[in-house]
Amino acid sequence: MDRILNTSILKTNKFDNLLIVFIVLQAFGVIGGALQPIRIFVLISIPFVMMYFKRNDEIIREYRYESFLFVFWIFYGMITLLWSIMLDESIKELLYLILNFFSFFTVIYFAKNAIKPQESLIKGWILLFIITLPIALYEFWFDIHLPIAFQDAEMTMNYEYEVFNRSFASVTFGNLNGYNVILCYIIPFVFGYLFSEINKLKSFAIWILLLLIIYIIIMNGSRGAVLNLLLGFTVFVLYYLKGKKSIIILTLISLFIIFISIFYFNDLLYLIFGRFEAQGFSDEGRTELLSKSWDALLNTKMVGVGAGNFRATMESVYKLENTAPHNLFLEVGIQYGLLIFIFFIGMFKRLYSKQKANPKNSSKFITITCLVMLPLTSTIDSSYILSISIWLFLASLYIIADENYNVN
């Protein structure tokens, strides 16, 4: 599709709106279980996606790598059923993966037919935060949570000989780590919107949203999310703020944030940075899990323990209590082996290459920031590959990074 370069005269179409709706549907979180609204949306979209790709051979050629990877991934996963410990979990994971891979191509389908796909995706991620924000604030202020929350009362955390009581926000994602991951996905897109030609009022509103993200992340007390916030802010400074005036403004904003954080979140900051000092990003349970995971991969001759078998292997073979992978790359590599892992890493190499060829500064910023943050983002929640969110996130980056979707 030829794209007119002057976006000021362009209007959006239904596919722009579908992109926004698709991203925003994540706001339902885990509501609905297997029949989450976003999964139903993907199921409805599958026939249209398949017909579009069938009619457009050039799309298949453009995304040949991803198409091959996803088909081979499912085929390989089916082979691993031969040595599966829990066959029902393996089958369930493969069915979810098929749906998730279709969600990736659904984003491509919408973007190919949208007029302003990059802008629509950025707006979708920002709107996702705006929609979840009232629920998060309500949880913090009243310590009341949705029935789907895994914990429904004030949380306590221990550090050395002190016990901290703190509120938390899990919104619709079941646990606060699930929401923290979504916030880490959102951060680069919110920062990226500041690169757009927006008026002072919109710019002010974006900074307010960023302050609210900072508030939620600090209140939820995630080490990974806090450091990711700092990483995102640092990359933003390098890409956006230039000159002495900008440095002065940045310094004032930083001092203001530090003052507010110390004044209002003193106990939480003490806890977060105390955990940094004592544990870094690891703890005894996760260190043992990493060791046993590597042992499991070696024992399978690098072919993987099988689809959906990470927890079962850690529990039945290694007798561990902590069996959640807590790492996207660990989850992929240990279950599906070295070959799938290498191909999966190849997706990020392609993303880097796409943004490198893109002259658009905002696209470079969002893609690089997401890639810089991803190693930490991928260690916050207990599992990733069964969630549609990670695949929507990756598909969004494919559109943002690719200069063929630029309209200004």
Secondary structure as UniProt FT lines:
FT   HELIX           7..9
FT   HELIX           14..24
FT   HELIX           25..28
FT   TURN            29..32
FT   HELIX           33..35
FT   HELIX           37..55
FT   HELIX           57..62
FT   HELIX           64..79
FT   HELIX           80..83
FT   HELIX           87..113
FT   HELIX           117..142
FT   TURN            147..148
FT   STRAND          155..159
FT   TURN            160..161
FT   STRAND          162..166
FT   TURN            171..172
FT   HELIX           176..193
FT   TURN            194..195
FT   HELIX           200..220
FT   HELIX           223..239
FT   HELIX           243..264
FT   HELIX           266..279
FT   TURN            280..281
FT   HELIX           284..299
FT   TURN            300..302
FT   TURN            307..308
FT   HELIX           310..316
FT   HELIX           328..357
FT   HELIX           361..377
FT   TURN            378..380
FT   TURN            385..386
FT   HELIX           388..401
FT   HELIX           403..405
//
